[in-house]
Every structure is written in C-alpha cells, then in structure tokens.
Amino acid sequence: MPGASTDAPDGAVPISLSGPERSVLAALRASDELPIEEGRLAEELGLAPDAVRGSLQRLRSKHLVAVEEEHWSDRRLTPRGEAALANGLPERRLLDALRRPGGTLATDLGAVEGLSDEERSAAIGILRRRHYLEDGLPFRLREGAPGPDESLPEELVLKQVANGEEEIDEPIYTVLERRGLVRTEHRSRKRWTPTDEGRRMAIAAADESLLGSLTPELLRTGGWKSRSFRPYDVRAPVPFITGARPNAYAAWLEEVEEILLGLGFEQVEGPLLETEFWNNDVLFMPQDHPARSVHDALSVEGLSGHPPPEGLLARVAAVHEGRSLPGEDRPIGPGWGVPYDPAIAARPVLRSQTTAVSARFLAGRPTPPFRVFSVDRNFRREEVDARHHIEFTQCEGIIGEEGIDLRHLVGIFRSFAEAIGIRELKIRPSYFPFTEPSIEGYVRHPRFGWMEVLPGGVFRPEVLRPLGIDVPVIAWGIGIGRLALVALGKNDLRELFADDLAVLESGGE
C-alpha cells in the first residue's frame, strides 16, 4: 500500500489522515532525532511552521504523537532600561547633580539635564524614601548618601539582568518591572515523538477514501465488503449538546414569584411607561427631589402623558402643598413648602420603581386585608458596573390590614431571605420620602460584602389618605437583581443579562 509504514501489522485498518498529517507522521516515524522540535521538523519537510504545528496538534488529538513541553522565563532590559543603564537612572543623575559645586538644587531642578518631569518626581521620591535627601528645600544630600562609586540596588539589578544572571534581588526586580525598565519573557519549547499507536498505525494512501458510515445503498449492493471504514476512536472528544433550558436568572425570578404566591400574595402588573404622577407624586416624593432629575429618571420625548383623575390630582396636590384634603378641616402635614405643578405630574417617564404599581393598586381602594406583589423591570440613568445597570428588576410588595406594623415587615424580610436560601441578613433604620418608619435589609456577598437589597417601611398618611386607604400598609421594593448575585453565585449584574450562548447552554455556570 503506497505510503503505509512497513512495520504496520498485517490486516491493520488505515486511519484517515490529511496530506500534511501523513507527511508529518511519516517524518516522525523515520526520524533518528527523537524527540524533535517543531521548527526542525518543518525544515526537514519544507512546510510552513504553522502547518506543521497544526498537523501535530491534530495527530495528538488522535493519540498518534506525544509532546514534551519545556517552559522557562528570560529576563530582559526594555529600551528604557537599556537607556537607564547607559545614561544612568534618574535617581543616580539627581545624586550626581547634587554633588556639583554648591551641593543644592532649587525646586525647578533645572541643573538636572535631560530628565522629564515624571523622571524628576520619581527620582525625588526614591531618594526621599531612602533618606538620602535633607528635609525641606532646596534639595540637599544627607550624610551617608551613596557616593559616585557606590552602586544603587536598582543599578546592580539592571547590570545583573543585562548579564543574564539568575540570582537577583526579586523585590528590586519587581520595582524595576513596574517602572518599565525590565520585562519577563515567557518561552516554551515543544518536542514531538510518535506514540506506540502512531508507529503501528497504517497510513492510508492519499487516493484512498475511507467510509465513515454504513448506508442502505452499501448494504443493498454489498459494496461495503470491498471498502475500508474509518476507525472509531471512543477516546475522541465529542461536541457537548444541550437541549433548550430556561435562562438561569429568568428561572430564578419565577421561583421568587412562586414563593410569594405560596405566602398568600396576589401578583399585579403596571405599565413600563409611566407619568411623573404615578412614578413619584402620588408617593409623596417632592417634585424637586434630586432623584427626579435627568441624572436618575429617564424622560420620554415626543409623547404626552395622561393626567390622573381630577379628584385624585387635587388630593395629591393638597398634601404636597400642606393644605387640607377636600372636605377636611386640617392638613395631614406641612407638605414640601413649594407649589405643586400639574404639568410636571403629566410628564411621561420610564418607570424608575415598581412602587408605582403599588400606587395604582391602592388607588383602586381595595378591600382590606390585601397583600400584593410585582416583579418587573425599571429603568434609571446609571453608570453600568458590577452592581448597577440602566435596566433592573425590582420585587415590589405591600400588605394592608389593621394592626400591621414595622415588626411584620422585618418578619417578611427574614422569611423571604430564608425561603431563597439567604442566611446572613442585617436590618437597620433608613429614610425614604414615602415611608415612615423605614428600614433597609443587607445581605452579604462574598466579593462586595454587605449590600443593601431590602428597602421598605410603613406608608406615610400623605400617601395613603389621598388614595382613600384607611388601614396601615407596609411596603418594600427589593433589589432582586442584587439578591440574585448572592443566590446564584454571580459577581456582576451584567452576567444576569449575558447573551453568550455557551454560558446560557451551561445554565449560566
């Protein structure tokens, strides 16, 4: 058989190899210099090094060749390091300048020729840390400063690197590496040899076609009897194939919803495009609150918002201005001390908090007791990083019934955290414009430490009474994305929105 090894056993089935693979394996089997380097093998074959390297890797995957790898590191001077060795380090040149007649230098260091501002600053800092300079200005040398014939530690290491010495002061080398004067080059060498299987394996001729499958046509005609089949290697890697699976974050949010439904809550929804009235005003957030500026809320151009019912608008305006509600004699509180602007109330914005969903629910004057929640998206103008995103998900919830108070909210936080597997929880007092008293719950993240994810409190009368609610209501707006980082073992909010198919197929691992 053309191209087959003479030492292949009788009856061996030839394996399918490409032309370069056949040439490389044959050259390895015929070589007297084993193991042999890739470059040497490429020279003998007259092939490009990349083609030989690729063929060797494919032969290795077929267990026909083995490789011996040797790794080492070389230390080299950078061009800046070579210049410093030839002309002197900045600190050496400053020392020499201070030894000139007079022995002092003014703050401009004009006498130190050729040094940039950065080099002068670095030299001064190094000499001060070594206690070679007197305190104050002008710059003067202290007694004991190294003389012209005394080498600085950095100079010694630069010379050692230039001479290729191995035993050097590692901390000084690290400092020089940060200064860009030296660098470490990592090198490796691979030497190849055929395996026992590679020596025994028959090599198929270039013009021979091996069958990869047995077809009905071959069975019907009997053509398979005169053909050779490609060997099946049970050790060969196979592609990892997965079926459809839910997004890990979306599946976790569904689990959260199931937990709340199991706790007796009703799920409600609201629009993503809101007006300032439902997003902020009805929650007793002042119209000049910093969080409502362009640095937080995302406004919408080219649209007009629908105003709320006139009666509700009048009641909300009254509490903002500190006036009595229509039909009442006394105001609920002092308000915010500024006139209420209905034009701002009608302005459209992208919803920045799911508390707007709770406000719309309460405006329907539900019959107590009630407990509802919403898990949905919100939008804010944020700098995107590991813990912030322009789009985020909140888990909003409210409970309204006689006798409910802040202690119930603490219990809800603890029960919810335990239900999703969070064991470490801290709660402390806080402030929000629409709840009083207010609290914040913190959970521990292995990378970020304690993160605030569970804000809540008791709705103020200024929120409830304009909506016609006469029972206490506790409310919260859980930062469910941050909570997911802890529950799912993630370190970056952006991982929750990953579109890498390989990551999604692996379940987000």
Stockholm file with secondary structure:
# STOCKHOLM 1.0

chainA/1-509         MPGASTDAPDGAVPISLSGPERSVLAALRASDELPIEEGRLAEELGLAPDAVRGSLQRLRSKHLVAVEEEHWSDRRLTPRGEAALANGLPERRLLDALRRPGGTLATDLGAVEGLSDEERSAAIGILRRRHYLEDGLPFRLREGAPGPDESLPEELVLKQVANGEEEIDEPIYTVLERRGLVRTEHRSRKRWTPTDEGRRMAIAAADESLLGSLTPELLRTGGWKSRSFRPYDVRAPVPFITGARPNAYAAWLEEVEEILLGLGFEQVEGPLLETEFWNNDVLFMPQDHPARSVHDALSVEGLSGHPPPEGLLARVAAVHEGRSLPGEDRPIGPGWGVPYDPAIAARPVLRSQTTAVSARFLAGRPTPPFRVFSVDRNFRREEVDARHHIEFTQCEGIIGEEGIDLRHLVGIFRSFAEAIGIRELKIRPSYFPFTEPSIEGYVRHPRFGWMEVLPGGVFRPEVLRPLGIDVPVIAWGIGIGRLALVALGKNDLRELFADDLAVLESGGE
#=GR chainA/1-509 SS CTTCCTTSCTTCCCBCCCHHHHHHHHHHHHCSSCSEEHHHHHHHHTCCHHHHHHHHHHHHHTTSEEEEEEEEEEEEECHHHHHHHHHCCHHHHHHHHHTSTTSEECTTCTTSTTCCHHHHHHHHHHHHHTTCBCSSSSEEBCTTCCCTTSCCHHHHHHHHHHTTCSCCCHHHHHHHHHTTSEEEEEEEEEEEEECHHHHHSCBCCTTCCCBSSCCHHHHHHTGGGGCCBCCCCTTSCCCCCCCCCCCHHHHHHHHHHHHHHHTTCEECCCCSEEEHHHHTGGGTCCTTCGGGSTTTSCBCSSCCCCCCCHHHHHHHHHHHHTCBCTTCSSBSSCCCSSCCCHHHHTCEEECCCTHHHHHHHHHTCCCSSEEEEEEEEEECCCCCSSSCCSEEEEEEEEEECTTCCHHHHHHHHHHHHHHTTCCCEEEEEEEETTEEEEEEEEEEETTTEEEEEEEEEEECHHHHGGGTCCSCEEEEEEEHHHHHHHHHTCSCGGGGGCCCHHHHHTTCC
#=GC SS_cons         CTTCCTTSCTTCCCBCCCHHHHHHHHHHHHCSSCSEEHHHHHHHHTCCHHHHHHHHHHHHHTTSEEEEEEEEEEEEECHHHHHHHHHCCHHHHHHHHHTSTTSEECTTCTTSTTCCHHHHHHHHHHHHHTTCBCSSSSEEBCTTCCCTTSCCHHHHHHHHHHTTCSCCCHHHHHHHHHTTSEEEEEEEEEEEEECHHHHHSCBCCTTCCCBSSCCHHHHHHTGGGGCCBCCCCTTSCCCCCCCCCCCHHHHHHHHHHHHHHHTTCEECCCCSEEEHHHHTGGGTCCTTCGGGSTTTSCBCSSCCCCCCCHHHHHHHHHHHHTCBCTTCSSBSSCCCSSCCCHHHHTCEEECCCTHHHHHHHHHTCCCSSEEEEEEEEEECCCCCSSSCCSEEEEEEEEEECTTCCHHHHHHHHHHHHHHTTCCCEEEEEEEETTEEEEEEEEEEETTTEEEEEEEEEEECHHHHGGGTCCSCEEEEEEEHHHHHHHHHTCSCGGGGGCCCHHHHHTTCC
//
